[in-house]
Amino acid sequence: EPEVTQTPSHQVTQMGQEVILRCVPISNHLYFYWYRQILGQKVEFLVSFYNNEISEKSEIFDDQFSVERPDGSNFTLKIRSTKLEDSAMYFCASSDIGGGHSYEQYFGPGTRLTVT
Amino acid sequence: LAKTTQPISMDSYEGQEVNITCSHNNIATNDYITWYQQFPSQGPRFIIQGYKTKVTNEVASLFIPADRKSSTLSLPRVSLSDTAVYYCLVATGGGADGLTFGKGTHLIIQP
């Protein structure tokens, strides 16, 4: 069964450093997403991406965040200058719009980001 | 955006049928009801989606009454591995939209 993969599984960085979280969505999917989940809290939507541009973003997704699809397979989330409060699990997801009103998104296993 | 309310936690035993009810009083005409499951340290996993009446797949059933102000996820014959957080979401718009997760229901299955 095809799946979304994410690397690394755990990233430790110092405050102020830049990090890039990587995702390989399911190959025939057209929509890509990033979510985050702070420990013990709910899953929060960050951004959606379609046709090489951002479709929707939340208030969390401020100027320190950016997304990119540098080639045909990878989808990345960059945090330009990390803060302590960016420590969270970051999930990538993808979906196939072919189903019309399908809200079935496939989530990756997550990258745990720890900012020290 | 329709707000959802579901129990914070539920307990049951192996082999039992579990029903988790979610209320969404302000659901709009174009909204769909979607349920996700999440195990600790894993990403959410889609379970089932419906608009009205009943939907069944290999994992669960979803019951939606005519007024659509609530929905019930039914898990037949649960096992210990069904212990997880279950999220009821009301989704609208197109496939590009991000999902809005609430706090979910923490289901604990005991032997």
Boltz contact constraints between the chains, C-beta under 6 A:
constraints:
  - contact:
      token1: [A, 31]
      token2: [B, 95]
      max_distance: 6.0
  - contact:
      token1: [A, 31]
      token2: [B, 96]
      max_distance: 6.0
  - contact:
      token1: [A, 33]
      token2: [B, 98]
      max_distance: 6.0
  - contact:
      token1: [A, 42]
      token2: [B, 101]
      max_distance: 6.0
  - contact:
      token1: [A, 42]
      token2: [B, 103]
      max_distance: 6.0
  - contact:
      token1: [A, 43]
      token2: [B, 101]
      max_distance: 6.0
  - contact:
      token1: [A, 45]
      token2: [B, 98]
      max_distance: 6.0
  - contact:
      token1: [A, 48]
      token2: [B, 96]
      max_distance: 6.0
  - contact:
      token1: [A, 48]
      token2: [B, 98]
      max_distance: 6.0
  - contact:
      token1: [A, 50]
      token2: [B, 96]
      max_distance: 6.0
  - contact:
      token1: [A, 55]
      token2: [B, 96]
      max_distance: 6.0
  - contact:
      token1: [A, 56]
      token2: [B, 98]
      max_distance: 6.0
  - contact:
      token1: [A, 91]
      token2: [B, 43]
      max_distance: 6.0
  - contact:
      token1: [A, 95]
      token2: [B, 95]
      max_distance: 6.0
  - contact:
      token1: [A, 97]
      token2: [B, 95]
      max_distance: 6.0
  - contact:
      token1: [A, 101]
      token2: [B, 32]
      max_distance: 6.0
  - contact:
      token1: [A, 103]
      token2: [B, 34]
      max_distance: 6.0
  - contact:
      token1: [A, 103]
      token2: [B, 49]
      max_distance: 6.0
  - contact:
      token1: [A, 103]
      token2: [B, 91]
      max_distance: 6.0
  - contact:
      token1: [A, 104]
      token2: [B, 46]
      max_distance: 6.0
  - contact:
      token1: [A, 107]
      token2: [B, 43]
      max_distance: 6.0
  - contact:
      token1: [A, 107]
      token2: [B, 44]
      max_distance: 6.0
  - contact:
      token1: [A, 108]
      token2: [B, 43]
      max_distance: 6.0
  - contact:
      token1: [A, 110]
      token2: [B, 43]
      max_distance: 6.0
